[in-house]
Amino acid sequence: MNFKVNKRIKQVVGSSTLAITARAKELKAQGKDVVNFAAGEPDFDTPDSIKRAAIDSINQGFTKYTPSTGTIQLKEAIAAKFSKENHLEYKPSQIAVSCGAKHSIFNIIQVLADEGEEVLIPSPYWVSYPEMVKLAGATPKIITTSAENNFKITGEQLSESINNKTKLLILNSPSNPTGMLYTKEELESIADVCVKNKIFVISDEIYEKLIYDTSEYTSLASLSKDIYDLTITVNGVSKAFSMTGWRIGYCAGNEEVINFIKKFQDHSTSNPTSISQSAALQALKEPNEITSSMRDEFKKRRDLMMSAISDISELSYCKPDGAFYLFCDFSKLGESFDIAKRILDDVNVAMIPGEGFGAPGFMRLSFATSSERIKEGTKRIANWISKNALCVNK
């Protein structure tokens, strides 16, 4: 069929991980024992108290439309969370609830980025950032980082990347895929540059509760009034409360920006699911122990995976501060997409190649699986490499 489509959608690149994940599902359907290091979500169940809140919501008939950007009760709970945990004061009118943190980021980019403008994205990056920018008609401008600098940009690097087209910076801490966490001092350096150049920032903080070697988490917007005015803080309940399928995220920032986001959401999705909003409201009331127990288990798994990978001389990594990923350098073995496919086919271990994150040669390994599976999967990888390392580049 011969037809035209929107020029923006033609620029969007499909997920480079789909072939790997589709092949993993195919092998599993064939009865193969696939170890899944490709997961981008916690493997824990949603806590029972949160499930009960959703069931009660259904039984009470809370199944109709809500205000487009969320109920006032949920916005007040989000505002209280920001105040208590992030030292950020937002009014409910400065908050927009959406169908996931991904949806919030999409909305912000559509509102703030325009044709002829550039959005700065540190690499490695979450796969959807550049494609969202393209869909807004703007241009993604990648700032390349390296393992030597723990995959983090500096204020100096940021300053060198800014020109008269720069509109927005996307900053993800802790990072997907690297797990790197920016310190307060590093954020201050970045904030100074953004304030000086009047650059908006999307601060993607979805993994904030999953940090392992420090109890200190700094939200970019908390550093000063000037950076507060330029920052749209994004978070949600998916990672902290194992609620990925419930699809509730939120953003907070300048009230004028949030009003434009409301207009955009009014005419796209309208409100997030009413039942999921009730569940999210309960999640924000839960004691910290619900998240801390999951975090402690992830830390054990992280350390177990690092120990196993450290024994493989061909591989290297930077110790992740947060999230649930180990970003490994496989470049000594060859092109990572090809290596990921071969390891999946040969020993049934699924990993996400780094090409989709802007980091060819690397592989993202998720430790959102049991310790037993981590031991089994890393053993299979080690055995595969020992048999194939000498011929893999030939």
C-alpha positions in Angstrom: 0.0 0.0 0.0 1.4 3.4 -1.0 0.7 6.1 1.6 2.4 8.9 3.4 3.0 9.0 7.2 4.0 11.9 9.4 7.7 12.8 8.8 8.5 12.7 12.5 7.4 9.1 13.0 9.6 8.1 9.9 12.6 9.4 11.8 12.0 7.2 14.9 14.2 4.1 15.2 12.5 0.9 16.5 13.8 -0.7 19.6 17.1 -2.5 18.9 16.3 -4.8 21.8 13.1 -6.3 20.2 14.9 -9.0 18.3 16.7 -10.2 21.4 13.6 -10.2 23.6 11.4 -11.8 20.9 14.0 -14.5 20.5 14.2 -15.1 24.2 10.4 -15.5 24.4 10.5 -17.9 21.4 13.2 -20.1 23.1 11.2 -20.1 26.4 8.1 -21.2 24.5 10.1 -24.0 23.1 10.8 -25.2 26.6 14.3 -23.8 26.9 15.6 -22.8 30.3 16.3 -19.1 29.5 18.0 -17.0 32.1 16.6 -13.5 31.8 19.1 -10.7 32.4 17.1 -8.4 30.1 14.3 -7.4 32.6 13.7 -3.7 33.0 11.4 -4.1 36.0 11.5 -5.5 39.6 10.7 -9.2 39.8 8.9 -8.6 43.1 5.1 -8.6 43.4 3.2 -5.4 44.2 2.6 -5.3 48.0 -0.7 -6.7 49.1 -1.8 -3.5 50.8 -1.5 -1.7 47.5 -3.5 -4.4 45.7 -6.2 -4.2 48.3 -6.5 -0.4 47.8 -7.1 -1.0 44.1 -9.7 -3.7 44.8 -11.5 -1.5 47.3 -11.5 1.3 44.7 -13.3 -1.0 42.2 -15.8 -2.2 44.8 -16.5 1.4 45.8 -17.2 2.3 42.2 -14.2 4.5 41.7 -14.1 3.6 38.0 -15.0 6.8 36.2 -13.0 9.7 34.8 -10.8 11.7 37.1 -9.3 15.2 36.4 -7.0 14.9 33.4 -3.7 15.1 35.4 -4.9 13.2 38.5 -7.0 13.5 41.6 -6.3 16.2 44.1 -5.8 13.5 46.8 -3.0 11.9 44.8 -1.4 15.2 44.0 -1.4 16.2 47.6 0.3 12.9 48.6 2.9 13.5 45.9 3.5 17.0 47.1 3.9 15.6 50.7 6.4 13.0 49.4 8.5 15.7 47.6 8.5 17.9 50.7 9.5 15.1 53.1 11.9 13.1 51.0 13.3 15.5 48.4 13.2 18.9 50.2 11.0 20.2 47.4 7.9 22.3 47.9 5.3 21.9 45.1 1.7 22.8 45.1 -0.8 20.3 43.6 -1.2 22.8 40.7 2.5 22.2 40.0 2.0 18.4 39.6 0.8 16.3 36.7 0.0 12.6 37.1 0.4 10.5 34.0 0.4 7.0 32.6 3.9 6.3 33.9 7.1 8.2 34.2 7.8 7.5 30.5 4.5 9.3 29.7 5.5 12.2 31.8 8.9 12.6 30.0 7.1 12.3 26.6 4.7 15.1 27.6 7.4 17.4 28.9 9.5 17.0 25.7 6.4 17.6 23.5 5.7 20.8 25.4 9.2 22.3 25.7 11.1 21.1 22.6 10.3 22.5 19.2 11.6 22.3 15.7 15.1 23.8 15.3 15.9 23.3 19.0 18.3 20.7 20.5 17.9 18.5 23.5 21.0 17.4 25.3 21.2 13.7 26.3 24.2 12.1 28.1 25.2 8.8 26.6 24.6 5.9 27.6 21.0 6.9 27.7 17.6 5.3 28.2 16.5 4.1 24.7 13.4 6.2 24.4 14.9 9.7 25.1 16.2 10.4 21.6 13.1 9.0 19.9 10.8 11.2 22.1 12.9 14.2 21.0 12.5 13.3 17.4 8.7 13.0 17.8 8.7 16.6 19.1 10.4 17.7 15.9 13.6 18.7 17.8 17.1 17.3 17.5 18.7 15.0 20.1 22.3 16.0 20.8 24.3 13.3 22.5 26.9 14.1 25.1 29.2 11.1 25.2 30.6 9.8 28.5 33.0 7.0 29.3 33.6 4.4 32.0 36.7 6.4 33.0 34.3 9.1 34.3 31.8 6.6 35.6 29.5 7.5 32.7 28.7 10.9 34.1 28.8 14.3 32.4 30.6 17.2 34.0 29.6 20.8 34.2 32.5 21.6 31.8 31.3 19.0 29.3 27.8 20.3 29.5 28.9 23.9 28.9 30.8 22.9 25.8 27.7 21.2 24.4 25.4 24.3 24.7 24.7 26.6 21.8 21.9 29.0 20.8 19.7 26.0 19.8 19.9 24.3 23.2 16.6 24.1 25.0 16.6 21.2 27.4 18.8 18.7 29.2 17.7 15.2 30.2 19.4 14.0 33.3 18.8 10.5 34.7 20.1 9.6 38.2 20.4 6.8 39.1 20.8 5.9 35.4 19.3 3.3 33.2 21.4 1.6 31.9 24.5 2.3 33.9 23.2 2.6 37.5 25.4 5.7 38.1 24.3 8.2 40.7 25.3 11.9 40.6 26.6 13.4 43.8 25.4 16.7 45.2 28.6 18.4 44.1 28.3 17.0 40.6 24.7 18.2 40.4 25.7 21.6 41.6 28.2 22.0 38.8 25.5 21.0 36.2 22.9 23.2 37.8 25.3 26.2 37.6 25.7 25.7 33.9 21.9 25.3 33.3 21.1 28.4 35.3 23.7 30.5 33.6 22.4 29.4 30.1 18.7 29.3 31.1 18.4 25.6 30.0 15.4 23.6 31.2 16.2 20.2 32.8 14.1 17.0 33.0 15.4 15.3 36.1 14.4 11.6 35.7 14.5 10.3 39.3 12.5 7.1 38.8 15.2 4.9 40.5 15.8 7.2 43.5 14.8 4.7 46.1 17.0 2.0 44.7 20.5 3.2 45.7 22.9 1.0 47.6 26.0 2.5 49.1 24.7 5.8 50.5 21.5 7.0 52.1 21.9 10.4 50.5 19.9 11.2 47.4 19.9 14.7 46.0 17.1 16.0 43.7 18.5 18.5 41.3 15.7 21.0 41.9 16.4 21.2 45.6 19.8 22.9 45.1 18.6 26.5 44.6 15.6 28.6 43.6 17.1 29.2 40.2 17.5 25.6 39.2 14.1 24.8 40.9 12.5 27.1 38.4 14.1 25.4 35.4 13.7 21.8 36.5 10.8 19.4 35.9 11.2 16.5 38.3 9.9 13.2 37.1 9.2 10.2 39.3 6.6 7.4 39.8 5.6 4.3 41.6 6.8 1.6 39.1 10.3 0.8 40.4 10.0 1.7 44.1 6.8 -0.3 44.7 7.1 -2.9 41.9 4.1 -1.4 40.1 5.3 -1.2 36.5 2.1 -2.5 35.0 -0.1 -0.1 37.0 1.2 2.8 34.8 1.4 5.8 37.2 4.1 8.4 37.0 4.2 12.1 37.7 6.1 15.3 37.1 6.4 18.5 39.0 7.8 21.9 38.2 7.0 25.4 37.0 3.2 25.9 37.1 3.1 27.5 33.6 4.9 24.5 32.2 2.6 22.1 34.0 -0.4 23.9 32.7 0.8 23.3 29.1 1.4 19.6 30.0 -2.2 19.5 31.2 -3.5 20.9 27.9 -1.5 18.3 26.0 -2.7 15.5 28.2 -6.3 16.7 28.0 -6.3 16.0 24.3 -4.2 12.8 24.3 -4.7 10.3 27.1 -6.8 12.3 29.5 -6.6 10.8 33.1 -4.4 7.9 34.2 -6.5 4.9 35.3 -8.6 5.8 38.3 -8.0 2.5 40.0 -4.2 2.8 39.5 -4.4 6.2 41.1 -6.0 4.7 44.2 -3.2 2.1 44.3 -0.5 4.8 43.9 -2.1 6.9 46.7 -1.8 3.8 49.0 1.8 3.2 47.8 2.8 6.7 48.9 1.4 6.1 52.4 3.4 2.9 52.8 6.2 2.7 55.4 9.8 2.8 54.0 10.3 -0.8 54.9 8.4 -1.9 51.8 11.0 -0.4 49.5 14.0 -0.9 51.8 13.6 -4.6 51.9 13.5 -4.8 48.1 16.5 -2.5 47.9 18.5 -4.6 50.3 17.8 -7.7 48.2 18.8 -5.9 45.0 22.1 -4.9 46.7 22.9 -8.5 47.5 22.1 -9.5 44.0 24.2 -6.6 42.6 27.2 -7.7 44.7 26.7 -11.3 43.6 26.6 -10.4 39.9 29.6 -8.1 40.2 31.6 -10.9 41.9 30.8 -13.4 39.2 31.5 -11.0 36.3 34.8 -9.9 38.0 36.1 -13.4 37.5 35.7 -13.1 33.7 38.9 -11.4 32.5 37.4 -10.4 29.1 34.7 -8.3 30.8 34.7 -5.1 32.9 32.1 -2.8 34.5 31.6 0.3 36.7 30.1 -0.5 40.0 26.4 0.7 39.8 25.3 3.0 42.6 21.6 2.4 42.0 18.9 0.9 39.7 19.2 -2.9 39.0 21.6 -3.0 36.1 25.2 -3.9 35.6 26.5 -2.2 32.4 29.3 -4.4 31.2 32.0 -3.8 28.6 32.0 -6.8 26.1 34.0 -4.9 23.5 36.9 -7.4 23.7 34.6 -10.0 22.3 33.2 -8.1 19.3 30.0 -6.3 18.4 27.6 -6.5 21.3 24.3 -7.1 19.4 25.9 -10.1 17.7 27.4 -11.4 20.9 24.1 -11.0 22.7 22.3 -13.0 20.0 25.0 -15.8 20.0 25.0 -16.1 23.8 21.2 -16.3 23.8 21.1 -19.0 21.1 24.0 -21.0 22.5 23.5 -20.9 26.2 20.1 -19.3 26.6 21.0 -16.2 28.5 19.2 -13.0 27.5 21.0 -9.6 27.8 20.3 -6.2 26.2 23.1 -5.0 23.8 24.4 -1.5 24.3 23.6 -0.2 20.8 20.1 1.0 21.9 21.7 2.9 24.7 24.2 4.7 22.5 27.0 2.5 23.8 28.1 -0.2 21.2 30.3 -2.8 22.8 28.5 -2.8 26.1 25.8 -5.0 27.5 23.1 -4.3 30.1 22.6 -7.1 32.6 19.6 -6.9 34.9 19.9 -8.3 38.4 16.1 -8.2 38.8 16.1 -11.9 39.1 16.9 -14.4 41.8 20.3 -15.1 43.2 20.1 -18.7 41.8 19.4 -17.4 38.3 22.2 -14.9 38.6 24.7 -17.7 39.5 23.4 -19.9 36.7 23.4 -17.1 34.1 26.8 -15.7 34.8 28.2 -19.3 34.9 26.8 -19.9 31.4 28.3 -16.6 30.1 31.7 -17.5 31.6 31.6 -20.9 30.0 30.5 -19.5 26.6 33.3 -16.9 26.7 36.0 -19.5 27.6 35.0 -21.6 24.6 34.5 -18.7 22.1 36.8 -15.8 23.1 39.6 -16.8 20.8 37.5 -17.1 17.7 34.6 -14.7 18.4 36.2 -11.8 16.4 37.2 -14.0 13.5 
